[in-house]
Amino acid sequence: MTPSAVPARADRAAARPGRAAARSAAARSALLLLVAAAALGAAGCGRSPSRPRTDLPAADQLTLGERAIQEGDNYQAQQMLKGYLEREPSGEKADEAHYLLGLSFFRTGEWPSAATEFVIIANQFAESPRVPDAQYYLGLAYWKQARGASYDQDYTRLARDQFDRFLALYLDHPKAGEIRELRAQADGRLAKKDYENGRLYLKMGLLDPARFYFREVQRKYPGTPWAHQSALGEAKSWMRVERWAEAIPILEALLAQAPAPEIAATARRLLAEAQRRAVPEAAP
């Protein structure tokens, strides 16, 4: 090995820590940029927590909050409106501020916060002209939190009850048609939940709870497709224990309702079987 090779190798070894430090610094910089971009994105979407602005006159806060709503800047709107309400909780325009704040939360997908604001309007500002629209958005805020039939249905029930309340009070509201459609969807979801419970109990051979759920669907949600399915399920539960006399009228009533073709075909087949087996065999 030549003497000159030793310093060269030493120089390369000394350079390695410097390159490692540079790579580490670059990685840290990239991470900081990602964090900053995420923070800016969240703020742009209005999803980061908004703090009240209290450094402006209350009237200006409300005006700026209204303008931010019109321009789609929900984060700015929340800052201004929260600031106004912090300073003027019972002010002349408090109902308007609560409504706009609820609307901004609704637009950013913060459903619980939106519902809170709309409840405040309905309960504390009953004479406000914003109450009908607040009742409308309250139902939507509950509905947005509801989940499919395989999950808990507390929010579906909350939404359905609010839809009923809205329709009872504001039958001629421009959004009444939309609410009627959503109410029908809520009925269908709740009916499916009960039907699936009944079907599970029937599969497990627990016939009494199965019949309970099948009857609940037929009683509470007669306008849904699940009512006909539940009638079939109840008839099957009786046929499972050879109670033909109980199954026959259920199937006859179902066929009288002109159900969907596949349900009607199944009902006719079960009815024919129940009627055949209900007739005692002639003695030899």
C-alpha positions as CSV (number, residue, x, y, z in Angstrom):
1,M,0.0,0.0,0.0
2,T,1.4,3.4,-1.0
3,P,1.6,6.1,1.7
4,S,-0.6,8.4,-0.4
5,A,-3.5,5.8,-0.2
6,V,-3.8,6.2,3.6
7,P,-4.7,9.9,3.6
8,A,-7.1,9.4,0.7
9,R,-9.0,6.7,2.6
10,A,-8.9,8.8,5.7
11,D,-10.4,11.7,3.8
12,R,-13.3,9.5,2.5
13,A,-14.0,8.2,6.0
14,A,-14.0,11.7,7.3
15,A,-16.5,12.7,4.6
16,R,-19.0,10.0,5.5
17,P,-20.3,11.7,8.7
18,G,-20.7,14.9,6.8
19,R,-22.8,13.2,4.1
20,A,-24.9,11.4,6.7
21,A,-25.5,14.7,8.5
22,A,-26.6,16.3,5.3
23,R,-29.0,13.4,4.5
24,S,-30.4,13.7,8.0
25,A,-30.9,17.4,7.7
26,A,-32.6,17.0,4.3
27,A,-34.9,14.3,5.8
28,R,-35.8,16.6,8.6
29,S,-36.5,19.5,6.2
30,A,-38.8,17.2,4.1
31,L,-40.6,16.1,7.2
32,L,-41.2,19.7,8.3
33,L,-42.5,20.6,4.8
34,L,-44.9,17.7,4.9
35,V,-46.2,18.8,8.3
36,A,-46.5,22.4,7.2
37,A,-48.4,21.3,4.0
38,A,-50.8,19.1,6.1
39,A,-51.4,22.0,8.5
40,L,-52.1,24.4,5.6
41,G,-54.4,21.8,3.9
42,A,-56.4,21.3,7.1
43,A,-56.8,25.1,7.6
44,G,-57.8,25.5,3.9
45,C,-60.5,22.8,4.4
46,G,-61.7,24.5,7.6
47,R,-61.1,21.4,9.6
48,S,-58.5,22.7,12.1
49,P,-59.9,24.1,15.4
50,S,-60.9,27.7,14.9
51,R,-60.4,30.2,17.7
52,P,-62.6,33.2,18.3
53,R,-61.5,36.5,17.0
54,T,-62.2,39.1,19.7
55,D,-59.9,41.9,18.6
56,L,-62.6,43.6,16.4
57,P,-65.9,45.3,17.2
58,A,-68.8,42.9,17.5
59,A,-70.7,44.4,14.6
60,D,-67.7,44.0,12.3
61,Q,-67.2,40.4,13.4
62,L,-70.7,39.5,12.4
63,T,-70.4,41.3,9.1
64,L,-67.1,39.7,8.3
65,G,-68.5,36.3,9.4
66,E,-71.4,36.7,7.0
67,R,-69.0,37.7,4.2
68,A,-66.8,34.7,4.9
69,I,-69.8,32.4,4.6
70,Q,-70.8,33.9,1.3
71,E,-67.2,33.4,0.0
72,G,-67.0,29.9,1.3
73,D,-64.3,30.6,3.9
74,N,-65.7,28.6,6.7
75,Y,-62.6,28.8,8.9
76,Q,-62.7,32.6,8.8
77,A,-66.4,32.5,9.4
78,Q,-66.0,30.4,12.5
79,Q,-63.4,32.7,14.0
80,M,-65.5,35.8,13.5
81,L,-68.9,34.3,14.5
82,K,-67.4,32.6,17.6
83,G,-65.8,36.0,18.5
84,Y,-69.2,37.7,18.1
85,L,-71.0,35.2,20.3
86,E,-68.3,35.3,22.9
87,R,-68.9,39.0,23.3
88,E,-72.6,39.2,22.5
89,P,-74.2,35.9,23.6
90,S,-77.6,37.5,23.8
91,G,-77.1,40.2,21.2
92,E,-79.6,41.4,18.7
93,K,-78.1,39.2,16.0
94,A,-77.1,36.2,18.2
95,D,-79.6,33.9,16.4
96,E,-78.1,34.8,13.0
97,A,-74.6,34.2,14.4
98,H,-75.5,30.8,15.7
99,Y,-77.2,29.9,12.4
100,L,-74.3,30.9,10.3
101,L,-71.9,29.2,12.7
102,G,-73.9,26.0,12.4
103,L,-73.9,26.3,8.7
104,S,-70.1,26.7,8.6
105,F,-69.7,23.6,10.7
106,F,-72.1,21.7,8.5
107,R,-70.2,22.6,5.4
108,T,-66.9,21.4,7.0
109,G,-68.4,18.1,8.1
110,E,-68.4,18.9,11.8
111,W,-71.9,17.4,12.3
112,P,-72.0,17.4,16.1
113,S,-70.9,21.0,16.3
114,A,-73.4,22.0,13.6
115,A,-76.2,20.2,15.5
116,T,-75.4,22.0,18.7
117,E,-75.8,25.4,17.0
118,F,-79.1,24.5,15.4
119,V,-80.5,23.1,18.7
120,I,-79.5,26.4,20.3
121,I,-81.5,28.3,17.7
122,A,-84.6,26.1,18.1
123,N,-84.5,26.2,21.9
124,Q,-83.3,29.6,22.8
125,F,-84.5,31.7,19.8
126,A,-87.9,30.3,19.1
127,E,-89.1,33.5,17.5
128,S,-86.2,33.8,15.1
129,P,-86.9,33.6,11.4
130,R,-84.0,31.2,11.2
131,V,-85.8,28.5,13.2
132,P,-87.3,26.6,10.2
133,D,-84.0,26.4,8.4
134,A,-82.2,25.4,11.6
135,Q,-84.7,22.6,12.1
136,Y,-84.0,21.4,8.6
137,Y,-80.3,21.4,9.0
138,L,-80.6,19.8,12.4
139,G,-82.2,16.7,10.8
140,L,-79.5,16.6,8.2
141,A,-76.7,16.9,10.8
142,Y,-78.2,13.9,12.6
143,W,-78.6,12.0,9.3
144,K,-75.0,12.6,8.4
145,Q,-73.9,10.8,11.6
146,A,-76.2,7.8,10.9
147,R,-74.6,4.6,9.7
148,G,-75.7,1.6,7.7
149,A,-78.2,-1.0,8.9
150,S,-75.5,-3.3,10.2
151,Y,-74.4,-0.7,12.8
152,D,-76.1,1.0,15.8
153,Q,-79.1,3.1,14.6
154,D,-79.3,5.7,17.3
155,Y,-78.6,8.6,14.9
156,T,-80.9,7.2,12.3
157,R,-83.7,7.3,14.9
158,L,-82.7,10.8,16.0
159,A,-82.8,11.9,12.3
160,R,-86.1,10.3,11.7
161,D,-87.7,11.9,14.7
162,Q,-86.3,15.3,13.6
163,F,-87.6,14.7,10.1
164,D,-91.1,14.1,11.6
165,R,-90.9,17.2,13.7
166,F,-89.8,19.3,10.8
167,L,-92.6,18.0,8.5
168,A,-95.2,18.5,11.3
169,L,-94.2,22.1,11.7
170,Y,-93.2,23.2,8.1
171,L,-95.1,21.1,5.7
172,D,-94.9,23.8,3.0
173,H,-91.2,24.5,3.5
174,P,-89.2,24.4,0.2
175,K,-87.1,21.5,1.6
176,A,-90.1,19.4,2.7
177,G,-89.9,17.1,-0.3
178,E,-86.3,16.4,0.4
179,I,-87.0,15.6,4.0
180,R,-89.8,13.2,3.1
181,E,-87.4,11.3,0.9
182,L,-84.8,11.1,3.7
183,R,-87.4,10.0,6.1
184,A,-88.3,7.1,3.8
185,Q,-84.7,6.2,3.6
186,A,-84.5,6.2,7.4
187,D,-87.5,4.0,7.6
188,G,-85.9,1.6,5.2
189,R,-82.7,1.5,7.1
190,L,-84.5,0.8,10.5
191,A,-86.7,-1.8,8.8
192,K,-83.7,-3.6,7.4
193,K,-82.0,-3.6,10.8
194,D,-85.0,-5.2,12.5
195,Y,-85.4,-7.6,9.6
196,E,-81.8,-8.7,9.8
197,N,-82.2,-9.3,13.5
198,G,-85.3,-11.4,12.9
199,R,-83.5,-13.4,10.2
200,L,-80.5,-14.0,12.5
201,Y,-82.8,-15.3,15.3
202,L,-84.7,-17.5,12.8
203,K,-81.4,-19.0,11.6
204,M,-80.4,-19.7,15.2
205,G,-83.8,-21.4,15.9
206,L,-84.9,-18.7,18.4
207,L,-88.3,-18.4,17.0
208,D,-90.0,-16.1,19.5
209,P,-87.5,-13.2,19.1
210,A,-87.5,-13.8,15.4
211,R,-91.2,-13.3,15.2
212,F,-91.0,-10.2,17.4
213,Y,-88.7,-8.5,15.0
214,F,-90.6,-9.7,11.9
215,R,-93.8,-8.3,13.4
216,E,-92.1,-5.0,14.4
217,V,-91.1,-4.4,10.8
218,Q,-94.6,-5.1,9.5
219,R,-96.1,-2.9,12.2
220,K,-93.7,0.1,12.1
221,Y,-92.5,0.1,8.5
222,P,-95.3,-1.3,6.3
223,G,-94.3,0.9,3.3
224,T,-90.8,-0.6,3.0
225,P,-89.8,-3.7,1.0
226,W,-88.6,-5.3,4.3
227,A,-92.2,-5.6,5.5
228,H,-92.9,-8.2,2.8
229,Q,-89.7,-10.0,3.6
230,S,-90.6,-10.0,7.3
231,A,-94.0,-11.5,6.5
232,L,-92.2,-14.4,4.7
233,G,-89.9,-14.7,7.7
234,E,-92.8,-14.9,10.2
235,A,-94.5,-17.5,8.1
236,K,-91.3,-19.6,7.9
237,S,-91.0,-19.4,11.7
238,W,-94.4,-21.0,12.1
239,M,-93.7,-23.6,9.4
240,R,-90.5,-24.5,11.1
241,V,-92.6,-26.0,14.0
242,E,-95.4,-27.3,11.7
243,R,-97.9,-24.6,12.8
244,W,-99.5,-24.5,9.4
245,A,-102.7,-22.8,10.5
246,E,-100.7,-19.8,11.7
247,A,-98.6,-19.6,8.5
248,I,-101.4,-19.8,6.0
249,P,-103.2,-16.4,6.8
250,I,-99.9,-14.6,6.9
251,L,-99.0,-15.8,3.4
252,E,-102.5,-15.1,2.1
253,A,-102.4,-11.6,3.4
254,L,-98.9,-11.1,1.9
255,L,-100.1,-12.2,-1.6
256,A,-103.1,-9.9,-1.4
257,Q,-100.6,-7.0,-1.2
258,A,-99.2,-7.8,-4.6
259,P,-95.5,-8.0,-3.5
260,A,-92.5,-8.1,-5.8
261,P,-92.5,-11.1,-8.2
262,E,-89.8,-13.0,-6.4
263,I,-91.5,-12.6,-3.0
264,A,-94.8,-13.5,-4.5
265,A,-93.3,-16.7,-6.0
266,T,-91.9,-17.7,-2.6
267,A,-95.1,-16.9,-0.8
268,R,-97.2,-19.0,-3.3
269,R,-94.8,-22.0,-2.9
270,L,-94.9,-21.8,0.9
271,L,-98.6,-21.3,0.9
272,A,-99.1,-24.4,-1.2
273,E,-96.9,-26.4,1.1
274,A,-98.7,-25.2,4.2
275,Q,-102.1,-25.9,2.8
276,R,-101.1,-29.4,1.6
277,R,-99.6,-30.3,5.0
278,A,-102.4,-28.7,7.0
279,V,-104.9,-31.2,5.5
280,P,-104.8,-34.4,7.6
281,E,-104.2,-37.6,5.6
282,A,-107.3,-39.8,5.2
283,A,-107.5,-42.8,7.4
284,P,-106.8,-46.1,5.6
